[in-house]
Amino acid sequence: MKRSILSAAALIASAFVVPAMAQSSSIPANGRPYFGAAIGASKVNAGCDAGVNCDRTDTAAKIYGGWELPNHFAAELTYADLGKFKADNGVDFSEAKGSWWGLGGAYRPDFGNGWGGVARLGAAYTQGKVDYSLGGVGGSETRNDWHPYYGLGVNYEISKGIKLEADWDNTQISTRAQGISSTNYVNTYSLGASFAF
C-alpha cells in the first residue's frame, strides 16, 4: 500500500517537474545575458490649470540588459528617455524632459506555447530638466532624485532567444523651476524586442 502511494506521488510530481525542467532547459545552469530595446508612448499625470495648454504625452524609448537565471529571476539595468512635456498660456511656457537609470530585479516566466511575461521592480535614478519662461524670467533647472520603478509586460518568442515584448513601466520624475519643486508619476507603454545569448 505504501509503495503504491509513493509511486502515485512520484508520478504526480513528475507530471509537474518534467514540464518545468523542459521550460527552463534553454537557460544554462549559470544563467544567460539578454538585452532589449523598446519604443512607445509616455504620459505624465501632472495637472493642467485653467487657461493653460498642456501636452502631457510624448514618445518614450528604453534600452535594458540583464542576466537571467534558470529560475527565471534576473538582475536588470535599464535606461529610459521619457520625452518632453509642455505647458504654456500664450505668455509663459515650460518644457520638462524626463529620463532615468534603473537597477533592479525582473521575473521572466514562461507561460508555454512561446508566450511569457515579465515583472520588474527596482530603484531609478531620475533626472527632470525644466526649461521655462515665467513672468518674463527665463531659465533652466535640473533635479536628480531616486524613486522606485516597477513594470509588467508580456512577450512572445518568435525564434530561439528572440522575443517580441510589450511593456508598461512606471516611475516618478522630480522637477524644479524658480524654487518650486514637484514630483509626478510617468507611465510608459512600449513595444520592442529582446535577445538572449
N, C-alpha and C positions, 0 to 999 in steps of 0.2 A: 504493500500500500504506500509506504513512504517512498519507495523507489519510483512508483508511477507518478506520485505528486511532484517529486523532484524533476522527473523527466518532463512533465507537463509544464512546470515552472521554467525549465531551461528552454523549452520550445517557445513559450510565450515571450521570454526575454530575448531570444534570438530574433523573433519577428520584429522587435523594435531596434535592437542593437545593430543588426546587419545592414538595414537601410541607412541608419545614421552613419555607420562606418563608410558606406558607399558614398554618401553625400560629402563626407569630409576627406575622401581619398585624394581629391585633386589638390588639397593643400598639404605640402610637405610637413613632416613632423616638426621641423624647426621654424615653420611659418613661411610666408612669402610676401614680397613687396608688391604694392599696387599704386597706381596713380590715376588721377582722373581730372576732367575739366568739364565745366558746365556754364551755360549762359541762360538768362531768363529775365524775370522782372522783379523789381524791388518796390516795396511800399512802406512809407513811414507813417506811424499813427499819430503824428503831430496834429494839433488843432489848427483851424484857419479862422481868423477873426472876420467879422462882417466888413465888407468893402475891400478885402484883400484877395487877390487872385493867387491861388496856391497850386503848385504842381508837385504832388506828393509821391509820384511814381517815376521810375526810370529803369534803364537796363542795368542788370547786375551780372557779374561774372565771378567764377571762383575756380581755383585750382587746388588740388589736395593730393596727398600721398600718405601711405601708411604701411604698416606691417601687420598682416593678418595671420592669426594662429589657427591650428586645426579646430579649435572650439568656436571659431567664427568671431571671436573678440579681436579687436585691433587697436593699436595706438595710431593716431592720425594727426597730421599737421595740415592746416588749411589757410589759404589767403583768399579773401573776398573783397571785391570792389563793388560797393552798393550803388554807385552812380551819384546823381545830383538831385537835390530837392529845392524848389524855388518858391519864393513868395514876393509879391510886390503890390503896391496900392496906387501905382501911377507916379508916385514921387519917391518913396523909399523902396528898397529891394534888399533881399538877402538870398544867398545861394549856399546851401550846405552840401558838402561832399563827405561821404562816409566810407570807411574801409576797416578791415580787421584781420589780424593774425590769430589763429586759434590752435590750441594744443589740447587734445582730449582723447576720449575713447570712442570706439564705434563697435556696434554689434551688427554683423552682416550675415544673418541666417539664410539658408537655402529653404525655399518652400516646396521645391520639386517642379519638374517639367520646365526647367530653365528659369523659373521665377525665384526672386529673392527679395530681401528687404534690407534696410539699414536704419539704425537708431544711433544718434550722435549726442554726446554731452561733453562739454569742456569749458575751458576758460579762454576768453577772447581779449586780446589787447587791441582796443579800438581807437580809431582816430576820426574826429569830427572837425572839419575845417569849414569856417564860415567866411565868405566874402560879403560885405554889406555896404550899404549907403543909407544911413538913418539920420534924419534931421540935418541933412547936409554934411554929415561926417561919415567919411568912408574908411574902411579898414578891412583887415583880415585877421582872424584869430583861429588858432588850432588848439584843440583839447584832446589829450590822450587819457584813456581810462581802461580799467579792467571790468569786464562784465561776463556773466555766464552766457554760453550759447548752447542751443540744442536744435535737433532736427530729426526728421523722419523721411524715408524715401522707399521707393520700390525700384527693382531693376529686373532686366531680362537678359540672360546670357545668349548672345547671338552666335558666338564661337568660343572655343576654349579660352577662358581667361578674359574675354572681351564682353562687357556688359553695357547695355543702354540703361541710363539711370534718370529717374525723375525725383527731385528732392524739394523739400520745404525746410528752410532754415530760419532761425530767429535769434536775434541778439539785440542789445541796446547800444545806441550811439549817444555820447555826451557832446554837447557843443557849448560855446560861449561867445557872446557878442556884446560889446560895451559893458562888460561886467555882469551881464545876465546869463546864467547857466541854465541849461535844460537837458533832459535825458529822455529819449523816445525809443520805443521798440521799432525795429525794422524787420519785416518779413520778406523773404525772397523765395521765389518759385522758379526752379530751373530744370532744364533738360541737358543731358550730357552723356558722356561715356567714360568708362573706367577700363583699365587694362592691368591684369595681374600677370606677373612673370612666372 
